[in-house]
Each structure stands twice: as C-alpha cells, then as structure tokens.
Amino acid sequence: MTPKFSSKEIHFLKTNSDDFNIKAPETYFCDILLNKTAPLKLFRKRLSETKIPGGKFLCAVVQIPSDTSDIVQEKTKDIFTTRFNSFVNHKKGIWENLNPNSFVLAFWGYDDDKKASQLIETFKNKLSMALKSEILMGVAAFPFHKFSKSQTLSNALKAIDHAAFFGPDTLIHFDAISLNISGDRLYQLDKSEAAIKDYQKGLEIEPQNINLINSLGVCFGVTGKLDVAKLEFEKAMKVNPKELIVIYNIGLLYQIEGDIDNAIRYLQKAHDIEPSVFEVELLLGHLLIKKGQPDLAIFHLENASRTNPESGLVFRMKGEIYLEKNLFKKAGKEFNKAIKLNPCDAVSLSGYAQSLALQDRNLTIALTLAKQSIILEPDNKQFKKRLKAILDKMEDSPIPAKT
C-alpha cells in the first residue's frame, strides 16, 4: 500500500530561522502592508506628496517594547516627538504613529548616505536613553535599486521584521535578506505569488543568494510550475553543488514527476551529505519501497524515526514492510507505535489487526481494530477483506484464541 503523506512530512524544504538558531518574531510589521492600516495609508500619502529636495531620503520604522512601564508608555509619543524635533526640523522630515508603540519616519537633507546612517543611529540611541528601553529599528533608503518612494516605506517595514529576528536593540538596513524574510512570511500565509515577487526582488540585489534562489524554486514548485522550479534549483546547485536542501528539492521534483530513479539518485546524494534529515530519509524509504528494496528502505526509515520519533507515518511504513516480509510480531510493534501517535490512522489500525490475526493472537482485539479502520475508511476494500478474514477465523476457531 502506498503511504499517504501529509504536507507536514513530505514537502519542499526552505531555510528558516531555526537553522541559524534565531527566533522568528511573533508578529510581523509587513503584515500591515496586507491589512493597509489607516496610519500606514496616511504616511504613504504624506510621503508621496512631500517635495523632497534632491529626491533622496531615509525611511525608518521604530518599535518601543510593549512591556515598558505604564508611565513610559503614556509619555512615549511625547518623548518621540521631542527627540524627532531635536533630530530634524519639520522641513526635513515627517513621522506618523503606526500604533501606540510603533512609529514610522522619513528625513532628508543630509550630506551623504554615511552621514544619514550615523544620524539615524544617533537618533535611535538618544530615543532609547530617553525611554530607558531597547529600540528596534528597520531602515530603508531612497533611491535604492529600482524601488519607488512608496516601496521604500514597505522596505523599512520589511527591514524591521529582519531586525526582529535578532532581538531588541537592533537596527537593520533593508537588504536582500529582508526580502527573503518577507517572502517567507508571505509563503507562510499561502501568498506564493506575492512571495515570488519578493524573492525575485531580493535576487536583483544579490543574484547569487542561494537561499533566495531555493525559496523561489520552492514557490514555483508549490504553485505547480515544476519546470521553472527545476531551473531555479539547478541555478542554486551551480552556486553550491553540495547544498543539501536544494539537492533534496530536486529529488522531490523528480518524485512528483514520477521519475523514481532520478529522485532516488538525488536523495541519496542528500543522504550522503547528512544522514539525519527527516524528510530525506522518509522520502528515500518511501521510494525504495516502490522500487522493491524493503531492506534498504528500512535502513532509511530507521534513520527517519530516530530523527523524528513523533512521526507515526514512519512506524506505519515499517509495519507495512514487516507485514509483507511475514514478520508479523515486528509489524505489530510498529503499527502499535503508529496508533499511539495517531489513533485515527486507519492503515495502522488495519495493519495491526492483520498482524495479530496472522499470529492467531488477540483476535477480539484484532476484530475491534479492524472495525475501527473501516469506520474511518468505509470504502477500503483491503480493510474489509481483512475484517472478513478475522471474522471467519473466529467463527472457525474451535477453541479460544491464544493470548
């Protein structure tokens, strides 16, 4: 029986914050770009209508921690206003409240980009001292690449999300990684087409960024554009031929296309680089079962279960292999583990019932398990056949079944 995979267990792989031992923020500023809040609309309108001498400006998003004292929170806006006015006069800057703890600002009239960076850093430090709190800040400059004035505001929001990965008291200038993070957020929200645009913009800044190339390939893959996805993964392979995630993704693409031999070839490459990646070992086990190599499949499934002992699917797959090999006791143990992790796993319920019946053990329990599997999947012919065999065995048995 072909294993039924969930998207949580077999899916394209992307680099995430856990790979760098950093924690993703609980909330994302760039989400307000989707919600289009009133303060954001107002600031965007003011920025578009403001005549900026020389055209260049710096945009920044500022967040003050929400856990500051009540007294400080009451004075936050007044303190911000005072510091901003001492930092730049009203003819050279504008600002707006995004929410009680967050502000967006833009200023201009500086001599050069280095001077602008020094000014915004000084502003951050003075604001932090006045509030006696750590300040998070994301900064974006205009002009920068092909981004418009309006997009510069969006870039500052993406930069502060980038900064949030590194915790309080961080200032990040918008870059390709900021776009990778915002693309990942859109991908999490099932907005793959929007994520693709951010990844592509990131690659305009850093054409050789392997994480962006891989992420772009993943988005094309999940939207069904497999040929385009493969081209992106192949580009990533040229950047780093030993990038495990990319190798795995190519293998998965071949598996989706039905080319099992090439899928196994790439997955084996990934295994040789790192033998304890759950998705690699699970998919290899699955494909080796299909190729009629159960012993080799068991080897990889054992690796998968050691890496992720909470995956019932792995134990189910091992149970099915042992059932085919007439190792009924072993099969029963694996199915039992799978059921403990997922009591509604119809395949494991039926498999466990079958393993007990073939041992002439606990037929009453086997009958209960077989009935449960059919309740979950009433049209499954194999489950019905197994149930009938158990009923026939119990009817024909002249003595109580062994326990």
N, C-alpha and C positions, 0 to 999 in steps of 0.2 A: 504493500500500500504506500502510495506517495505521501510523504509527510506534508501536513498543512502548516505553512509558515505564517507567522504574524509579521507585520511591518516592524515590530519592535526587535525581531530576531534576525530577519534577513532584509537588509536594506543597504542602500549606498552609504558609504562612510565619509564623514566630513571631520575636519579638525575642529575641536571645540575647546572651551576654556579649561576643562578638566585635564586636557593633555599638557597644559602649561602650569598646572597647579594654581590656577587663579579662579576666582569665583565670579560667575556672571551676576550682574545686578538683578535685583528682584523686580524692578520696574525699568522701563526704557523710555528715555526722553523722546526718541524718534517716533514713538507711538503717537505722539500728539500731531505728527505730520499726517497720520491717517485719520485722526479724530478732528483735525482742523479746529482747534480751540479758538475762542474769541480773542484772547490776548495775542496768540500767535498771528492770527489774521491782521490784527491791528498793527503789530510791529512790522509785519511784512509790507503792509500798505504804506506805513510811515517811511520805511527804508526805501521803497521803490519811488516814493515821491520826493525824497530829500535830495537836493542837489549837493553832491559831494565834490569839492574842488579836487582836481587831479584824478578823480574817479576811484582811487583805491581806499580801502577801509579794512578794519579788523572787526569781526563779529565774535562775540563770546557768550556762552551760556554759563550761568553761575548757580551753584546749588549750595545752600546752607543746610547742614544736617537738621533733620526734623526733631532730633532728640535734645536740642539745646533747651535751656531753661525757659520757662514761660515769660520771664522778664525780658530776656534777649529776643524771643520770638516777637513780642509786642513792639520792640524797637527795631526789628530787622530792616523794615522798609526805610525808616528814618536814617538809620546808620548807613544803609546802602546809598541812599540819596546824597547824604553828606559826603561820603567817600567818592562817589562818582563825580560830584560837582567840583571837588578839590583835585580830581584826577584829570578832568577835561571840562572846558566850559560848554555851555549849551549850544554854541555854534559849531562845535566839533564832535558832537556825539549825541546819541539818543539811547533810551533804555525803556524797558517795559517789564512789569511783573508777569511771569508766566503762571505762578501760583504763590501762595504765601511764603514759600521757602526758596523759590527759584526766580531768576531774573535773566533777561537777555539784553545785550547792549551792543552798540556799534560805535566806533570812533574813528576819526581820520585826522589829517593834518600833521602827521608825523614825518620825520625826515626820510627814514628808510625802514625796511622790514625788521632789521635787527633792533632798531630803536622801538618799534611797535611792540615787539616781543618783550623787551625789557620793561616797557610801560605797563603791559598787561600783567606781567609777573609781579611788578611792584604793587599794582592795584590789588591783586589777589592777596598778597602778604599783608597789606595795610587793612584790608577788609577783614581778614582772618584775625588780626590782632584786635581790631575794634570789637568784633563779635566774640572774641575768645573761643573760636571754633575753627575746625578744619574746613577748608573750602574746596569744593570740586569744581573744575572748570574745563570746558571744551572750547577751542578757539579755531576759527577758520578765517582765511584771508581772501580778499578780492583785489585784483584778479588772481585766479589760480586755475591753471589748465583751461578747460572750456566751460567752467561753471559760471552761471549768471549771478547777479546780485541776490536774487531770490533764493537760488540754490546755496549760496554762501550761508544763509541762515540755517538751511537744512543741514549743511555740513557741520556747523557749530553744534547742532543737536546730536549729530552722529559722533562728533568728537568727544562730547561729554559722556556718552554711553561707553566709548572707548576708555575714557579716563576712569569710569566707574569700575571697570574690571580690576583696577589696581588699588581701589580703596580711596578713603578720604585724603585730602591734602594732595591731590594730583591734578596737574594741568597737562592736557594733551592737545597738540596741534593736529588738526584734521590731516589724514593721510590715507594710503591705500588700505591699511589695516582697519581704519574707521569704517570704510566701505565694506570690508569683509564682515565686520561685526554687524553692521546694519543689514547687510544681505542675509546673514544668518538669522537675524531676528525676523525678517520678512519670510524666510523659509520656514521658520518655526510657526508662523501664523498662516501657513499654507498659501502664501502670496508669492509663488515661484516666479511668475513673470516679472514682478517688481524686483525680486531678489536678483534675477538675471541682469537687470539694468544696473544695479549697484555693483555686482561683481565685474561687469564689463567696464564700468567707470573706474573701478579700482585697478583694472588691468591697463587702462590708459595711463595711469600714474606709475604702476610697477608691472610691466609686461611679463616679467619672469617670476612673479609671485606664485609659487606652486599651490598655496592654499586657495588663492582666488581662482586659479585655473581649475583645480579639482572641484571647488564649490560650484563653479559654473557648469562643469560637466555633470555634477550630481543633479542640478536643477534641470538641465536638458534631459537627463535620464528619467527623472520622476514625471516630467511632462510628456514622455513618450518619444522624444526626439533622439532616438538611440544613436543614429549615425553621427549627429552633431556632438553628442555626449562623448562618443568614442574619440572623435577628433581632439576634443579638449583633454581627455585623459592621455592621449598619445603626446600632446604638447607637454603635459606635466611630466611624462616619462622622459622626455628629452631634457627637461630641467634637472630631474633627479631620477635615474633609472631604478633606484632602489627604494623609492618611496612606497612603503607597504600599502598605505591606504589607496593610492592610485592603482597599484597592481591588483588589489582586491576588487576595486570598482570595475576594472576592465574584465576581470574574471566573471563578475556578476553580470556584466553586459552580455558576455558570451552565453552565460547560462540562460538569460532571458531570451536570447535569440535561438536557443536550442542547440548551440554548438558546445556540447558537453566536453569534448576532448580539449578544446582550447580553454574552456573555463577551468578545467582541472589543471591544465598546464600553468595558467597564471596564478591560480590559488595555491598551487604547490610552491611557486616562487615566493609568494607571500608567506607561506608557512616556513620556508627555509630561512627567511629573514627574521621572523619572530613566531615561534610555535605556540604562543599562548594568546592569540587574538580570537575571541569567541566566534565572531562572525565568520572568520576564515575557516576555522576548524569545523563549525557546524555545516557550512555550505559544502566544504570538501567531503564531509561524511555523507551528506545527502547525495551528492553526485556520484560518489563511489558506490553507494548502494545501487543507484540506477545503472552503473557500469558492471554490476555483478561482482564487486570486490568487497564483500562484507567484512572480512578480517581487517583490511586496511581502513575501511570506514569506521570500524570500532575504535581503532587507534586514534583517529581524529576526534571522534565523539567523546572519547575519554578525556582528551585534552580540553574539549569544549566544556564538559561537565566540571572539570577542575577549575576552569576559569570562571564559569558562571554556574554554580550549583543550584541556582534558583530557576533554571530553565527546565520546565517539565518536558518540553519538546525533545531535548537531548535524551532523557531517560526513556521516553516513548520510542524514539528511533532505535535505541539499543535494545529495548524489549522486542521490537518487531524483528530485528536481526536474529536475536536468540531464539525467537519463536520459529523462524524459518530454518534455523540450524538444529531444531529439535532439542534445544537446551531449555526445557520448559521451566525448570526451577529458577535459572538465571533470568529468564524472560519475566517471570512473575515478580521477581525482586525489582526489576527496572520499571515495570508497569506500576507497581505499588508506589515507588518513589514519585513517578509522574502524577499519579492520582492525588497524593498528598499535597503536591504543589498546585494542582488544578483538579478539583473534584468533579468538574464538568467536562473532563477530557474523555469524550465518548470512545475514541480509538483505544486509549489505555484501559478504560473500563472493560471493553470487549476483549482486548488482548489479554488482560489479567484473567478474565473469566475463562478464556480459551486455554491459558497456561494451566489453570487449576484443573479444568476438565480433562486435559490430556495427561495429567498426573493422577487422575481419579482421586483428587483431594478436594475436600470442602465444596462439594457440588451445590450445596444450598447457598453458600456464599457466591459461587460462580453463577448460579441462576440469578441471584439478586443483581450482580454486576452486569450481567448480560441484558437484563431487563432495563436497567438504568441507561445503558448505552443506546438502546432503541428508543427510549423516551426522548433522549437528546437528538438522535438522528433516526426518526421513524422509517425513512425510506432506504436505509442502508441494507443492501441485500446480504452482504457478508455478515453483518451483525445478526440478522435474522437467521441465517444458516447456522451460526454458532449457537444461538439460543435454542434452536430446534435440536441440535446435536446434544446439548446438555439435557434438555427435557427427555429425549429418547434414552439417554444414558441412565438417567434417574429412574425412568419407567422400567427399564430392563434390568436394573440392578436388583438382585435378589437379597442383597444384604446391605446394611448401611454403608455409605461411602466412607473411606478411610479419612481420618483427620490428622 
